């Protein structure tokens, strides 16, 4: 079954969406638009300035763990839209999961245990 101009999306199997900050999504950080639902998808330790997820059908096979929604960007980031380092008191500091997380952040800083949510670790908060 195909929608005009769009191929059928693949089924997601044994996957995770973790440790992300969704900054100013229009509706939500994740939009599940599947013909058939995922199998063993874990959505965990994400933070969004709006809703985290929406979907067009009732999904089974998705587990949600420790996600945070409707956070104000100014309480999370040093300079929203410009500098995505975390503020000292950001709810993302130490709120991530180490499962499937990279060993270092975007700046090369070693991740803590538990790691921060987002591209930058809370170690050496800057700017």
N, CA, C and O atoms as a Tinker XYZ file with bonds, in Angstrom:
   508  protein
     1  N      0.846000   -1.160000    0.000000    73     2
     2  CA     0.000000    0.000000    0.000000    64     1     3
     3  C      0.904000    1.239000    0.000000    63     2     4     5
     4  O      1.804000    1.342000    0.833000    81     3
     5  N      0.679000    2.156000   -0.902000    73     3     6
     6  CA     1.498000    3.349000   -1.016000    64     5     7
     7  C      0.632000    4.598000   -1.052000    63     6     8     9
     8  O     -0.471000    4.594000   -1.600000    81     7
     9  N      1.143000    5.647000   -0.470000    73     7    10
    10  CA     0.512000    6.945000   -0.556000    64     9    11
    11  C      1.141000    7.636000   -1.770000    63    10    12    13
    12  O      2.319000    7.420000   -2.057000    81    11
    13  N      0.384000    8.452000   -2.476000    73    11    14
    14  CA     0.899000    9.109000   -3.671000    64    13    15
    15  C      2.168000    9.886000   -3.340000    63    14    16    17
    16  O      2.168000   10.728000   -2.442000    81    15
    17  N      3.246000    9.605000   -4.065000    73    15    18
    18  CA     4.504000   10.320000   -3.891000    64    17    19
    19  C      5.304000    9.931000   -2.670000    63    18    20    21
    20  O      6.287000   10.593000   -2.338000    81    19
    21  N      4.897000    8.854000   -1.986000    73    19    22
    22  CA     5.584000    8.492000   -0.753000    64    21    23
    23  C      5.644000    6.979000   -0.621000    63    22    24    25
    24  O      4.624000    6.298000   -0.723000    81    23
    25  N      6.842000    6.457000   -0.394000    73    23    26
    26  CA     7.005000    5.015000   -0.223000    64    25    27
    27  C      6.544000    4.609000    1.161000    63    26    28    29
    28  O      6.551000    5.416000    2.090000    81    27
    29  N      6.146000    3.362000    1.295000    73    27    30
    30  CA     5.727000    2.844000    2.578000    64    29    31
    31  C      6.932000    2.820000    3.521000    63    30    32    33
    32  O      7.986000    2.300000    3.154000    81    31
    33  N      6.791000    3.375000    4.732000    73    31    34
    34  CA     7.924000    3.390000    5.651000    64    33    35
    35  C      8.229000    1.985000    6.163000    63    34    36    37
    36  O      7.332000    1.149000    6.283000    81    35
    37  N      9.491000    1.736000    6.461000    73    35    38
    38  CA     9.855000    0.431000    7.005000    64    37    39
    39  C      9.352000    0.301000    8.443000    63    38    40    41
    40  O      9.122000    1.305000    9.117000    81    39
    41  N      9.187000   -0.909000    8.898000    73    39    42
    42  CA     8.785000   -1.170000   10.270000    64    41    43
    43  C     10.030000   -1.034000   11.154000    63    42    44    45
    44  O     11.100000   -1.527000   10.798000    81    43
    45  N      9.892000   -0.382000   12.279000    73    43    46
    46  CA    10.995000   -0.230000   13.227000    64    45    47
    47  C     11.000000   -1.433000   14.151000    63    46    48    49
    48  O      9.974000   -1.786000   14.732000    81    47
    49  N     12.173000   -2.065000   14.285000    73    47    50
    50  CA    12.299000   -3.263000   15.113000    64    49    51
    51  C     13.478000   -3.106000   16.071000    63    50    52    53
    52  O     14.567000   -2.706000   15.658000    81    51
    53  N     13.263000   -3.419000   17.344000    73    51    54
    54  CA    14.315000   -3.415000   18.366000    64    53    55
    55  C     15.158000   -2.143000   18.322000    63    54    56    57
    56  O     16.376000   -2.208000   18.155000    81    55
    57  N     14.520000   -1.002000   18.469000    73    55    58
    58  CA    15.204000    0.286000   18.367000    64    57    59
    59  C     14.898000    1.168000   19.570000    63    58    60    61
    60  O     13.999000    0.880000   20.361000    81    59
    61  N     15.672000    2.257000   19.690000    73    59    62
    62  CA    15.466000    3.210000   20.780000    64    61    63
    63  C     15.639000    4.627000   20.272000    63    62    64    65
    64  O     16.474000    4.895000   19.408000    81    63
    65  N     14.843000    5.529000   20.816000    73    63    66
    66  CA    14.993000    6.966000   20.604000    64    65    67
    67  C     15.242000    7.522000   22.005000    63    66    68    69
    68  O     14.319000    7.614000   22.814000    81    67
    69  N     16.492000    7.892000   22.286000    73    67    70
    70  CA    16.862000    8.260000   23.653000    64    69    71
    71  C     17.777000    9.475000   23.696000    63    70    72    73
    72  O     18.513000    9.753000   22.749000    81    71
    73  N     17.718000   10.193000   24.815000    73    71    74
    74  CA    18.646000   11.278000   25.150000    64    73    75
    75  C     18.604000   12.459000   24.187000    63    74    76    77
    76  O     19.635000   13.083000   23.935000    81    75
    77  N     17.450000   12.770000   23.653000    73    75    78
    78  CA    17.320000   13.882000   22.706000    64    77    79
    79  C     16.604000   15.072000   23.331000    63    78    80    81
    80  O     15.727000   14.920000   24.181000    81    79
    81  N     17.004000   16.266000   22.885000    73    79    82
    82  CA    16.239000   17.471000   23.203000    64    81    83
    83  C     15.566000   17.898000   21.906000    63    82    84    85
    84  O     16.238000   18.163000   20.909000    81    83
    85  N     14.257000   17.962000   21.919000    73    83    86
    86  CA    13.495000   18.420000   20.762000    64    85    87
    87  C     13.159000   19.888000   21.012000    63    86    88    89
    88  O     12.278000   20.214000   21.808000    81    87
    89  N     13.888000   20.772000   20.306000    73    87    90
    90  CA    13.776000   22.215000   20.507000    64    89    91
    91  C     12.777000   22.812000   19.528000    63    90    92    93
    92  O     12.996000   22.784000   18.317000    81    91
    93  N     11.714000   23.337000   20.034000    73    91    94
    94  CA    10.652000   24.004000   19.297000    64    93    95
    95  C     10.066000   23.198000   18.136000    63    94    96    97
    96  O      9.954000   23.727000   17.030000    81    95
    97  N      9.688000   21.929000   18.356000    73    95    98
    98  CA     8.983000   21.233000   17.283000    64    97    99
    99  C      7.604000   21.874000   17.094000    63    98   100   101
   100  O      6.987000   22.319000   18.062000    81    99
   101  N      7.131000   21.919000   15.865000    73    99   102
   102  CA     5.845000   22.544000   15.568000    64   101   103
   103  C      4.710000   21.873000   16.338000    63   102   104   105
   104  O      3.907000   22.547000   16.983000    81   103
   105  N      4.649000   20.551000   16.267000    73   103   106
   106  CA     3.606000   19.806000   16.961000    64   105   107
   107  C      4.212000   18.932000   18.052000    63   106   108   109
   108  O      3.812000   18.992000   19.214000    81   107
   109  N      5.180000   18.124000   17.654000    73   107   110
   110  CA     5.816000   17.215000   18.605000    64   109   111
   111  C      7.187000   16.815000   18.077000    63   110   112   113
   112  O      7.475000   16.955000   16.888000    81   111
   113  N      8.021000   16.319000   18.975000    73   111   114
   114  CA     9.359000   15.893000   18.594000    64   113   115
   115  C      9.370000   14.673000   17.701000    63   114   116   117
   116  O     10.235000   14.545000   16.835000    81   115
   117  N      8.427000   13.779000   17.900000    73   115   118
   118  CA     8.354000   12.529000   17.133000    64   117   119
   119  C      6.954000   12.409000   16.560000    63   118   120   121
   120  O      5.968000   12.567000   17.280000    81   119
   121  N      6.863000   12.130000   15.272000    73   119   122
   122  CA     5.564000   11.928000   14.630000    64   121   123
   123  C      5.534000   10.522000   14.066000    63   122   124   125
   124  O      6.158000   10.244000   13.042000    81   123
   125  N      4.813000    9.639000   14.728000    73   123   126
   126  CA     4.686000    8.270000   14.245000    64   125   127
   127  C      3.654000    8.239000   13.132000    63   126   128   129
   128  O      2.469000    8.468000   13.374000    81   127
   129  N      4.093000    7.960000   11.931000    73   127   130
   130  CA     3.215000    7.935000   10.763000    64   129   131
   131  C      3.409000    6.587000   10.071000    63   130   132   133
   132  O      3.901000    6.520000    8.945000    81   131
   133  N      3.023000    5.539000   10.747000    73   131   134
   134  CA     3.260000    4.185000   10.253000    64   133   135
   135  C      1.989000    3.560000    9.692000    63   134   136   137
   136  O      0.885000    3.825000   10.167000    81   135
   137  N      2.166000    2.738000    8.690000    73   135   138
   138  CA     1.067000    1.895000    8.235000    64   137   139
   139  C      0.936000    0.742000    9.220000    63   138   140   141
   140  O     -0.167000    0.375000    9.624000    81   139
   141  N      2.080000    0.177000    9.600000    73   139   142
   142  CA     2.105000   -0.841000   10.650000    64   141   143
   143  C      3.012000   -0.325000   11.755000    63   142   144   145
   144  O      3.994000    0.365000   11.480000    81   143
   145  N      2.698000   -0.646000   12.982000    73   143   146
   146  CA     3.439000   -0.119000   14.120000    64   145   147
   147  C      4.807000   -0.725000   14.295000    63   146   148   149
   148  O      5.125000   -1.760000   13.709000    81   147
   149  N      5.618000   -0.072000   15.109000    73   147   150
   150  CA     6.951000   -0.582000   15.417000    64   149   151
   151  C      6.864000   -1.789000   16.345000    63   150   152   153
   152  O      5.835000   -2.034000   16.974000    81   151
   153  N      7.947000   -2.526000   16.418000    73   151   154
   154  CA     8.045000   -3.669000   17.317000    64   153   155
   155  C      9.254000   -3.441000   18.212000    63   154   156   157
   156  O     10.378000   -3.312000   17.725000    81   155
   157  N      9.028000   -3.391000   19.502000    73   155   158
   158  CA    10.096000   -3.189000   20.481000    64   157   159
   159  C     10.832000   -1.870000   20.280000    63   158   160   161
   160  O     12.058000   -1.852000   20.170000    81   159
   161  N     10.093000   -0.776000   20.232000    73   159   162
   162  CA    10.671000    0.560000   20.173000    64   161   163
   163  C     10.573000    1.172000   21.561000    63   162   164   165
   164  O      9.493000    1.220000   22.150000    81   163
   165  N     11.703000    1.641000   22.083000    73   163   166
   166  CA    11.726000    2.310000   23.378000    64   165   167
   167  C     12.026000    3.786000   23.158000    63   166   168   169
   168  O     13.016000    4.135000   22.515000    81   167
   169  N     11.176000    4.646000   23.688000    73   167   170
   170  CA    11.356000    6.092000   23.618000    64   169   171
   171  C     11.627000    6.528000   25.053000    63   170   172   173
   172  O     10.718000    6.555000   25.883000    81   171
   173  N     12.899000    6.874000   25.345000    73   171   174
   174  CA    13.242000    7.139000   26.738000    64   173   175
   175  C     14.176000    8.328000   26.906000    63   174   176   177
   176  O     14.987000    8.643000   26.035000    81   175
   177  N     14.035000    8.971000   28.049000    73   175   178
   178  CA    14.928000   10.026000   28.486000    64   177   179
   179  C     15.081000   11.134000   27.438000    63   178   180   181
   180  O     16.191000   11.595000   27.172000    81   179
   181  N     13.978000   11.549000   26.856000    73   179   182
   182  CA    13.960000   12.659000   25.903000    64   181   183
   183  C     13.288000   13.854000   26.566000    63   182   184   185
   184  O     12.527000   13.706000   27.523000    81   183
   185  N     13.579000   15.032000   26.045000    73   183   186
   186  CA    13.024000   16.263000   26.582000    64   185   187
   187  C     12.547000   17.100000   25.403000    63   186   188   189
   188  O     13.252000   17.215000   24.401000    81   187
   189  N     11.360000   17.684000   25.513000    73   187   190
   190  CA    10.808000   18.464000   24.409000    64   189   191
   191  C     10.237000   19.781000   24.914000    63   190   192   193
   192  O      9.704000   19.856000   26.021000    81   191
   193  N     10.356000   20.822000   24.089000    73   191   194
   194  CA     9.741000   22.101000   24.437000    64   193   195
   195  C      8.270000   22.137000   24.033000    63   194   196   197
   196  O      7.589000   23.135000   24.272000    81   195
   197  N      7.775000   21.066000   23.426000    73   195   198
   198  CA     6.363000   20.925000   23.079000    64   197   199
   199  C      5.978000   19.500000   23.477000    63   198   200   201
   200  O      6.577000   18.943000   24.396000    81   199
   201  N      5.017000   18.913000   22.825000    73   199   202
   202  CA     4.703000   17.504000   23.060000    64   201   203
   203  C      5.866000   16.663000   22.560000    63   202   204   205
   204  O      6.637000   17.109000   21.710000    81   203
   205  N      5.996000   15.457000   23.077000    73   203   206
   206  CA     7.079000   14.582000   22.642000    64   205   207
   207  C      6.686000   13.767000   21.416000    63   206   208   209
   208  O      7.488000   13.612000   20.494000    81   207
   209  N      5.474000   13.252000   21.395000    73   207   210
   210  CA     5.091000   12.386000   20.285000    64   209   211
   211  C      3.629000   12.576000   19.902000    63   210   212   213
   212  O      2.784000   12.928000   20.725000    81   211
   213  N      3.364000   12.330000   18.630000    73   211   214
   214  CA     2.006000   12.242000   18.105000    64   213   215
   215  C      1.987000   11.045000   17.172000    63   214   216   217
   216  O      3.034000   10.622000   16.682000    81   215
   217  N      0.820000   10.500000   16.924000    73   215   218
   218  CA     0.741000    9.429000   15.953000    64   217   219
   219  C     -0.646000    9.384000   15.344000    63   218   220   221
   220  O     -1.645000    9.782000   15.942000    81   219
   221  N     -0.649000    8.880000   14.132000    73   219   222
   222  CA    -1.892000    8.862000   13.366000    64   221   223
   223  C     -2.712000    7.594000   13.585000    63   222   224   225
   224  O     -3.876000    7.528000   13.191000    81   223
   225  N     -2.115000    6.606000   14.202000    73   223   226
   226  CA    -2.836000    5.367000   14.495000    64   225   227
   227  C     -2.496000    4.949000   15.917000    63   226   228   229
   228  O     -1.517000    5.432000   16.485000    81   227
   229  N     -3.276000    4.075000   16.489000    73   227   230
   230  CA    -2.969000    3.540000   17.804000    64   229   231
   231  C     -1.802000    2.580000   17.668000    63   230   232   233
   232  O     -1.861000    1.615000   16.906000    81   231
   233  N     -0.742000    2.853000   18.411000    73   231   234
   234  CA     0.458000    2.036000   18.298000    64   233   235
   235  C      0.590000    1.069000   19.460000    63   234   236   237
   236  O      0.292000    1.401000   20.608000    81   235
   237  N      1.038000   -0.118000   19.142000    73   235   238
   238  CA     1.463000   -1.061000   20.158000    64   237   239
   239  C      2.935000   -1.320000   19.879000    63   238   240   241
   240  O      3.407000   -1.070000   18.769000    81   239
   241  N      3.653000   -1.809000   20.853000    73   239   242
   242  CA     5.066000   -2.095000   20.658000    64   241   243
   243  C      5.979000   -0.936000   20.970000    63   242   244   245
   244  O      7.178000   -1.006000   20.700000    81   243
   245  N      5.427000    0.159000   21.548000    73   243   246
   246  CA     6.242000    1.315000   21.934000    64   245   247
   247  C      6.179000    1.460000   23.449000    63   246   248   249
   248  O      5.102000    1.451000   24.045000    81   247
   249  N      7.358000    1.596000   24.060000    73   247   250
   250  CA     7.451000    1.802000   25.498000    64   249   251
   251  C      8.021000    3.185000   25.748000    63   250   252   253
   252  O      9.031000    3.556000   25.149000    81   251
   253  N      7.385000    3.959000   26.628000    73   251   254
   254  CA     7.825000    5.316000   26.961000    64   253   255
   255  C      8.365000    5.324000   28.386000    63   254   256   257
   256  O      7.687000    4.869000   29.307000    81   255
   257  N      9.594000    5.842000   28.575000    73   255   258
   258  CA    10.229000    5.844000   29.886000    64   257   259
   259  C     10.913000    7.186000   30.137000    63   258   260   261
   260  O     11.735000    7.618000   29.329000    81   259
   261  N     10.590000    7.842000   31.229000    73   259   262
   262  CA    11.274000    9.048000   31.715000    64   261   263
   263  C     11.429000   10.155000   30.675000    63   262   264   265
   264  O     12.502000   10.750000   30.565000    81   263
   265  N     10.394000   10.434000   29.924000    73   263   266
   266  CA    10.399000   11.543000   28.967000    64   265   267
   267  C      9.798000   12.769000   29.640000    63   266   268   269
   268  O      8.949000   12.647000   30.524000    81   267
   269  N     10.238000   13.945000   29.223000    73   267   270
   270  CA     9.745000   15.198000   29.799000    64   269   271
   271  C      9.256000   16.094000   28.672000    63   270   272   273
   272  O      9.924000   16.231000   27.647000    81   271
   273  N      8.089000   16.706000   28.860000    73   271   274
   274  CA     7.516000   17.534000   27.809000    64   273   275
   275  C      7.199000   18.934000   28.316000    63   274   276   277
   276  O      7.177000   19.203000   29.517000    81   275
   277  N      6.955000   19.815000   27.347000    73   275   278
   278  CA     6.519000   21.193000   27.589000    64   277   279
   279  C      7.457000   21.960000   28.520000    63   278   280   281
   280  O      7.013000   22.690000   29.407000    81   279
   281  N      8.763000   21.780000   28.302000    73   279   282
   282  CA     9.768000   22.538000   29.030000    64   281   283
   283  C     10.037000   23.838000   28.288000    63   282   284   285
   284  O     10.009000   23.859000   27.058000    81   283
   285  N     10.291000   24.899000   28.996000    73   283   286
   286  CA    10.644000   26.170000   28.380000    64   285   287
   287  C     12.107000   26.116000   27.969000    63   286   288   289
   288  O     12.963000   25.758000   28.778000    81   287
   289  N     12.403000   26.464000   26.731000    73   287   290
   290  CA    13.772000   26.391000   26.220000    64   289   291
   291  C     14.737000   27.192000   27.079000    63   290   292   293
   292  O     15.888000   26.791000   27.251000    81   291
   293  N     14.290000   28.305000   27.614000    73   291   294
   294  CA    15.157000   29.154000   28.432000    64   293   295
   295  C     15.573000   28.477000   29.737000    63   294   296   297
   296  O     16.572000   28.871000   30.338000    81   295
   297  N     14.827000   27.466000   30.185000    73   295   298
   298  CA    15.211000   26.744000   31.401000    64   297   299
   299  C     16.142000   25.571000   31.098000    63   298   300   301
   300  O     16.700000   24.970000   32.016000    81   299
   301  N     16.309000   25.244000   29.828000    73   299   302
   302  CA    17.112000   24.090000   29.426000    64   301   303
   303  C     18.467000   24.500000   28.882000    63   302   304   305
   304  O     19.497000   23.959000   29.283000    81   303
   305  N     18.460000   25.468000   27.957000    73   303   306
   306  CA    19.640000   25.788000   27.161000    64   305   307
   307  C     20.250000   27.140000   27.515000    63   306   308   309
   308  O     19.545000   28.059000   27.933000    81   307
   309  N     21.570000   27.254000   27.344000    73   307   310
   310  CA    22.289000   28.489000   27.639000    64   309   311
   311  C     21.730000   29.656000   26.835000    63   310   312   313
   312  O     21.428000   30.708000   27.399000    81   311
   313  N     21.591000   29.481000   25.524000    73   311   314
   314  CA    21.070000   30.535000   24.652000    64   313   315
   315  C     20.253000   29.853000   23.548000    63   314   316   317
   316  O     20.777000   29.594000   22.465000    81   315
   317  N     18.976000   29.561000   23.813000    73   315   318
   318  CA    18.154000   28.802000   22.863000    64   317   319
   319  C     18.234000   29.335000   21.436000    63   318   320   321
   320  O     18.113000   30.537000   21.203000    81   319
   321  N     18.438000   28.429000   20.493000    73   319   322
   322  CA    18.536000   28.779000   19.085000    64   321   323
   323  C     19.938000   29.154000   18.656000    63   322   324   325
   324  O     20.218000   29.224000   17.460000    81   323
   325  N     20.833000   29.401000   19.616000    73   323   326
   326  CA    22.204000   29.821000   19.311000    64   325   327
   327  C     23.218000   28.872000   19.956000    63   326   328   329
   328  O     24.106000   28.346000   19.285000    81   327
   329  N     23.072000   28.662000   21.262000    73   327   330
   330  CA    24.002000   27.827000   22.022000    64   329   331
   331  C     23.199000   26.744000   22.732000    63   330   332   333
   332  O     22.409000   27.028000   23.633000    81   331
   333  N     23.411000   25.510000   22.317000    73   331   334
   334  CA    22.630000   24.397000   22.853000    64   333   335
   335  C     23.288000   23.701000   24.034000    63   334   336   337
   336  O     22.876000   22.600000   24.401000    81   335
   337  N     24.310000   24.320000   24.643000    73   335   338
   338  CA    24.863000   23.794000   25.889000    64   337   339
   339  C     23.795000   23.922000   26.966000    63   338   340   341
   340  O     22.910000   24.773000   26.882000    81   339
   341  N     23.890000   23.075000   27.969000    73   339   342
   342  CA    22.876000   23.058000   29.021000    64   341   343
   343  C     23.165000   24.085000   30.105000    63   342   344   345
   344  O     24.319000   24.347000   30.444000    81   343
   345  N     22.102000   24.659000   30.640000    73   343   346
   346  CA    22.220000   25.520000   31.802000    64   345   347
   347  C     22.540000   24.644000   33.013000    63   346   348   349
   348  O     22.237000   23.451000   33.019000    81   347
   349  N     23.138000   25.228000   34.011000    73   347   350
   350  CA    23.513000   24.484000   35.219000    64   349   351
   351  C     22.314000   23.789000   35.849000    63   350   352   353
   352  O     22.427000   22.641000   36.279000    81   351
   353  N     21.174000   24.458000   35.910000    73   351   354
   354  CA    19.985000   23.890000   36.545000    64   353   355
   355  C     19.004000   23.277000   35.544000    63   354   356   357
   356  O     17.832000   23.079000   35.866000    81   355
   357  N     19.472000   22.981000   34.348000    73   355   358
   358  CA    18.619000   22.392000   33.314000    64   357   359
   359  C     18.081000   21.032000   33.760000    63   358   360   361
   360  O     18.812000   20.250000   34.369000    81   359
   361  N     16.812000   20.742000   33.464000    73   359   362
   362  CA    16.273000   19.417000   33.794000    64   361   363
   363  C     16.932000   18.306000   32.978000    63   362   364   365
   364  O     16.718000   17.128000   33.264000    81   363
   365  N     17.727000   18.659000   31.969000    73   363   366
   366  CA    18.418000   17.658000   31.151000    64   365   367
   367  C     19.719000   17.168000   31.790000    63   366   368   369
   368  O     20.244000   16.124000   31.403000    81   367
   369  N     20.239000   17.914000   32.763000    73   367   370
   370  CA    21.506000   17.549000   33.399000    64   369   371
   371  C     21.333000   16.251000   34.193000    63   370   372   373
   372  O     20.513000   16.173000   35.109000    81   371
   373  N     22.115000   15.239000   33.828000    73   371   374
   374  CA    22.095000   13.953000   34.527000    64   373   375
   375  C     20.797000   13.177000   34.393000    63   374   376   377
   376  O     20.539000   12.274000   35.189000    81   375
   377  N     19.974000   13.508000   33.405000    73   375   378
   378  CA    18.663000   12.865000   33.255000    64   377   379
   379  C     18.609000   11.873000   32.098000    63   378   380   381
   380  O     17.532000   11.378000   31.767000    81   379
   381  N     19.744000   11.576000   31.480000    73   379   382
   382  CA    19.774000   10.658000   30.339000    64   381   383
   383  C     19.933000    9.206000   30.763000    63   382   384   385
   384  O     19.936000    8.875000   31.948000    81   383
   385  N     20.063000    8.361000   29.763000    73   383   386
   386  CA    20.338000    6.944000   29.990000    64   385   387
   387  C     21.651000    6.600000   29.300000    63   386   388   389
   388  O     21.953000    7.123000   28.227000    81   387
   389  N     22.424000    5.726000   29.916000    73   387   390
   390  CA    23.699000    5.330000   29.316000    64   389   391
   391  C     23.520000    4.285000   28.219000    63   390   392   393
   392  O     24.450000    4.039000   27.451000    81   391
   393  N     22.353000    3.672000   28.132000    73   391   394
   394  CA    22.105000    2.638000   27.122000    64   393   395
   395  C     22.146000    3.268000   25.735000    63   394   396   397
   396  O     21.370000    4.178000   25.442000    81   395
   397  N     23.033000    2.795000   24.892000    73   395   398
   398  CA    23.238000    3.270000   23.518000    64   397   399
   399  C     23.728000    4.712000   23.424000    63   398   400   401
   400  O     23.723000    5.284000   22.334000    81   399
   401  N     24.148000    5.311000   24.531000    73   399   402
   402  CA    24.649000    6.686000   24.494000    64   401   403
   403  C     26.115000    6.682000   24.067000    63   402   404   405
   404  O     26.859000    5.768000   24.421000    81   403
   405  N     26.531000    7.690000   23.315000    73   403   406
   406  CA    27.949000    7.775000   22.956000    64   405   407
   407  C     28.790000    8.045000   24.199000    63   406   408   409
   408  O     28.291000    8.596000   25.180000    81   407
   409  N     30.053000    7.659000   24.161000    73   407   410
   410  CA    30.949000    7.836000   25.308000    64   409   411
   411  C     31.289000    9.301000   25.557000    63   410   412   413
   412  O     31.599000    9.683000   26.685000    81   411
   413  N     31.233000   10.124000   24.510000    73   411   414
   414  CA    31.551000   11.542000   24.669000    64   413   415
   415  C     30.491000   12.391000   23.972000    63   414   416   417
   416  O     29.734000   11.906000   23.131000    81   415
   417  N     30.456000   13.673000   24.344000    73   415   418
   418  CA    29.458000   14.572000   23.768000    64   417   419
   419  C     30.001000   15.253000   22.516000    63   418   420   421
   420  O     31.085000   14.910000   22.044000    81   419
   421  N     29.266000   16.200000   21.984000    73   419   422
   422  CA    29.618000   16.880000   20.742000    64   421   423
   423  C     30.935000   17.651000   20.850000    63   422   424   425
   424  O     31.646000   17.818000   19.859000    81   423
   425  N     31.254000   18.117000   22.057000    73   423   426
   426  CA    32.520000   18.818000   22.292000    64   425   427
   427  C     33.667000   17.865000   22.615000    63   426   428   429
   428  O     34.815000   18.296000   22.726000    81   427
   429  N     33.368000   16.575000   22.767000    73   427   430
   430  CA    34.400000   15.596000   23.123000    64   429   431
   431  C     34.485000   15.334000   24.610000    63   430   432   433
   432  O     35.330000   14.547000   25.037000    81   431
   433  N     33.635000   15.967000   25.425000    73   431   434
   434  CA    33.628000   15.726000   26.870000    64   433   435
   435  C     33.084000   14.330000   27.160000    63   434   436   437
   436  O     32.124000   13.889000   26.527000    81   435
   437  N     33.693000   13.643000   28.110000    73   435   438
   438  CA    33.238000   12.307000   28.504000    64   437   439
   439  C     31.868000   12.427000   29.162000    63   438   440   441
   440  O     31.631000   13.317000   29.978000    81   439
   441  N     30.974000   11.517000   28.794000    73   439   442
   442  CA    29.629000   11.505000   29.361000    64   441   443
   443  C     29.667000   11.044000   30.815000    63   442   444   445
   444  O     30.462000   10.181000   31.186000    81   443
   445  N     28.792000   11.635000   31.633000    73   443   446
   446  CA    28.674000   11.235000   33.030000    64   445   447
   447  C     27.812000    9.991000   33.150000    63   446   448   449
   448  O     27.346000    9.453000   32.145000    81   447
   449  N     27.599000    9.537000   34.369000    73   447   450
   450  CA    26.737000    8.392000   34.611000    64   449   451
   451  C     25.794000    8.750000   35.759000    63   450   452   453
   452  O     26.214000    8.720000   36.916000    81   451
   453  N     24.545000    9.085000   35.478000    73   451   454
   454  CA    23.914000    9.049000   34.162000    64   453   455
   455  C     24.325000   10.261000   33.321000    63   454   456   457
   456  O     24.685000   11.309000   33.858000    81   455
   457  N     24.267000   10.106000   32.008000    73   455   458
   458  CA    24.625000   11.215000   31.117000    64   457   459
   459  C     23.519000   12.271000   31.063000    63   458   460   461
   460  O     22.399000   12.050000   31.525000    81   459
   461  N     23.858000   13.403000   30.497000    73   459   462
   462  CA    22.864000   14.448000   30.267000    64   461   463
   463  C     22.068000   14.120000   29.003000    63   462   464   465
   464  O     22.540000   13.396000   28.126000    81   463
   465  N     20.865000   14.661000   28.926000    73   463   466
   466  CA    20.070000   14.566000   27.715000    64   465   467
   467  C     20.572000   15.643000   26.757000    63   466   468   469
   468  O     20.833000   16.769000   27.181000    81   467
   469  N     20.711000   15.319000   25.485000    73   467   470
   470  CA    21.133000   16.301000   24.486000    64   469   471
   471  C     22.534000   16.045000   23.971000    63   470   472   473
   472  O     23.181000   15.066000   24.345000    81   471
   473  N     22.993000   16.933000   23.113000    73   471   474
   474  CA    24.294000   16.783000   22.454000    64   473   475
   475  C     25.462000   17.085000   23.375000    63   474   476   477
   476  O     26.580000   16.636000   23.121000    81   475
   477  N     25.221000   17.842000   24.442000    73   475   478
   478  CA    26.311000   18.283000   25.315000    64   477   479
   479  C     26.154000   17.744000   26.723000    63   478   480   481
   480  O     25.059000   17.753000   27.286000    81   479
   481  N     27.259000   17.273000   27.288000    73   479   482
   482  CA    27.291000   16.805000   28.668000    64   481   483
   483  C     27.360000   18.026000   29.589000    63   482   484   485
   484  O     27.877000   19.071000   29.193000    81   483
   485  N     26.853000   17.902000   30.791000    73   483   486
   486  CA    26.825000   18.999000   31.733000    64   485   487
   487  C     28.182000   19.371000   32.300000    63   486   488   489
   488  O     28.309000   20.400000   32.964000    81   487
   489  N     29.200000   18.557000   32.052000    73   487   490
   490  CA    30.548000   18.841000   32.555000    64   489   491
   491  C     31.075000   20.076000   31.846000    63   490   492   493
   492  O     31.049000   20.141000   30.617000    81   491
   493  N     31.555000   21.056000   32.603000    73   491   494
   494  CA    32.115000   22.254000   31.994000    64   493   495
   495  C     31.092000   23.073000   31.250000    63   494   496   497
   496  O     31.352000   23.522000   30.134000    81   495
   497  N     29.921000   23.280000   31.849000    73   495   498
   498  CA    28.877000   24.086000   31.210000    64   497   499
   499  C     29.477000   25.404000   30.781000    63   498   500   501
   500  O     30.168000   26.060000   31.561000    81   499
   501  N     29.225000   25.790000   29.568000    73   499   502
   502  CA    29.918000   26.952000   29.036000    64   501   503
   503  C     28.993000   27.989000   28.452000    63   502   504   505
   504  O     27.784000   27.793000   28.327000    81   503
   505  N     29.605000   29.095000   28.102000    73   503   506
   506  CA    28.983000   30.198000   27.377000    64   505   507
   507  C     27.903000   30.828000   28.192000    63   506   508
   508  O     27.264000   31.778000   27.741000    81   507
